[in-house]
Amino acid sequence: MLEVQTRFVVELERLRKAFPNDCIAIFSHGDPLKSVLMYYLGMPLDHFLRLDIATASYSVLSLTDWSVRVGAINVPCE
């Protein structure tokens, strides 16, 4: 899972730099998304089972050069 987390975070950071003022939607399976949220929340992967990412839910991250803001986690689409 650490390798998945690393690949996902590297790609998100690449996209953030390539599209600095854009809103980007990323679609993936729950476990990779959970690992990315844990990275930006500063949570160790040992706590992997503490987060839930439901099917067809969304989470919101705001990434800048100076900060990360987690705006939502696991919001169901209605």
Protein Blocks (a to p, Z undefined) as FASTA:
>chain_A
ZZmmmmmmmmmmmmmmmmmmbccdddddfklmmmmmmmmnopafklmmmpccdehiacdd
dddfkbccdfbghiacZZ
